[in-house]
Amino acid sequence: MLNIIRDNVQSFGIKLIVGVIAVVMLTFGLSSYNNRNINTLVEIDGYEVKLENYQKEYERAQAEYRKAYKDNAEQYMNAVNLKRQILEQLINSVVLLKNAESNGIKVSDLELANQIYNSPNFQTDDRFDQKKYDQFLKNYRTNKIAYEKDLRETLLTQKYINFLNTGVAYSRKYVESEFKRYNTELDISILEIKPELFAKQVKVTDDQIQAFYITNKKNFEQKKQFEVSYIKLTLDDELANVKVRDKEINKYYERNVTNEFTINESFNSRHILISHSNGQNEAEDAKALKQAQWIYDQLQEDKSKFKTLAAAYSVDPGSKINGGALGWVVKGTFVKEFELAVDSLKKGEISKPFKTQFGYHVIELIDTKSAVTKKLEEVKEEITQKIKKGKAKRRLDNRIANLLKVNEGEVPKTLVQHAETTGKSITKTKAFDGSNEIEGLGYSYSLYEDINNKILGEVGSFQLSSDQSVIIYEINKVIDPFIKPIEEVKDQAKSMAQQAETKKFAFEKADEFADSVQTKEQFEKLVSDLKAETKDYKFKLLEDNREIGNMDFKLEIYKIPVGGVKILNRQESKLAVYVKAKNSDQKDVKESDYAALGNQLQRQKVNNILNGIINNTRKGLEIKQNDALLNALKIQL
């Protein structure tokens, strides 16, 4: 299955919050080239992937890994190269959008409006609730225009996928043969043939280091650098001249009392989620409801079993490891059915099973908090400071604009003249290239991008994000890019050459093992000789297990006979896989089981088609990378 564009949001807690956009793909803020700015990671034929949108998706995925794997999360995130995977996902979202558009697929304003107005997340008493919609936008730190643009792109992608679905079908005979395969449990042991296992066997010579340096000179390039002088103007310079009247404070409070100074009603709950087929398989749904009812009955007898039952039966990976705990949330956060169930409970009560789009739930209401509105007296000083800072910011902006204003026929002022006018002292920086910090100014990337296309001696201004201060700068020196001499980077070149040679050696050894390691005994001897550790897994093909790998990798494992060993590739790794057993359960197979698998195979086929479309389309697209920002984030495409 095409895991690169798969929705990474697996947790029920996250899914309920973003239910309105829980479709096959999520596209986050793919803004047009016309809105271009320096925080662009990648540009694809006029579309941009923004830093803030990458960070949102990466943080979301990180949170899921930390919930699922706790102390081992970093290891798993590194193993799947999560940073690159998230960026690739966003790039592929753009590719699918462009394909949808080129096929003449569109989303009308009416379709977009219906999606929003009919979403249970934005309804009260089965009617659209503008306040809920506004609160949703506030919670996700976005605005109406940006959110509806993203939602339109999501719907467009979904329509394109549905369009592809119409051309995919399978024969009954094929489905029956696949049912046996997909219903087989594989019992395996995996040895990852890591380069570090052979580190002591590989020593690079000076000639190899020199050769690596010559072949990979781009890795040792020093980017263009700048040295600037600047003066710094701060909000504090203006605050002393700002006054705030009581009338302004009262007006601000009245206008923002609901959004800023009211803590909405909230509740703390836990749940057990049993998946269903969403109406595609009546027998499966009935079985799920029966299991949920059994869990409810168990809890009626002994509520202390909740954590144990959640760990054993819940399909929500984000909460099951915490005994089903969903934590404190504001009312109106979850889908309508869940909220109604909570409303019907008293503290400590457990709900009967109820159905949402995610499955059957059994929930316990642990505690509630009433809405609280802070009085004006409690927040008066806070409001005063907000208004003062706002006024000071406007005064500072106007001051900068007036300082830099050049009337017709006038010569722009130098930094020395600006220093004399403002009474500020001039500070000089060392050379910087956007990847290092500047003393007194912080991380230099954004300033570097602002200066990058300017010339020696030019004067400009730049706002610091840390404290909203503004600097007026003058470019003193421009240092063109150059390749650092090997004497300067020899340690770095040696380390990189060592890594490259060790990886090459490990892969060569893995190829040797492909011929010499084919039985259980040979596999166990290899593990012993390498003094390595193996990992054991039991799984079925349709089970979602990121740690094992994607569907293509699982299918390769399935081809290995019981007792056999094979060397397989997984991303940039080599693994020895030993198949201990295959257990197939073909009892009580119903017609509905075949139908469910047929639907699954159809979705899988469409994903394979999408994979091909993405790969072919990307070959013809111009993809521009922001190397400075990608390097700063340690992402390699």
Beta strands, then each sheet from edge to edge (+ up, - down):
strand 1: 40-44
strand 2: 47-50
strand 3: 123-124
strand 4: 127-128
strand 5: 184-192
strand 6: 221-222
strand 7: 225-233
strand 8: 262-263
strand 9: 266-274
strand 10: 325-330
strand 11: 354-356
strand 12: 359-369
strand 13: 372-373
strand 14: 427-428
strand 15: 437-438
strand 16: 442-443
strand 17: 459-463
strand 18: 470-479
strand 19: 482-483
strand 20: 535-540
strand 21: 565-570
strand 22: 573-584
strand 23: 623-625
sheet 1: 2+ 1- 23+
sheet 2: 3+ 4-
sheet 3: 20+ 5- 22+ 21-
sheet 4: 6+ 19-
sheet 5: 14+ 7- 18+ 17-
sheet 6: 8+ 13-
sheet 7: 10+ 9- 12+ 11-
sheet 8: 15+ 16-
end
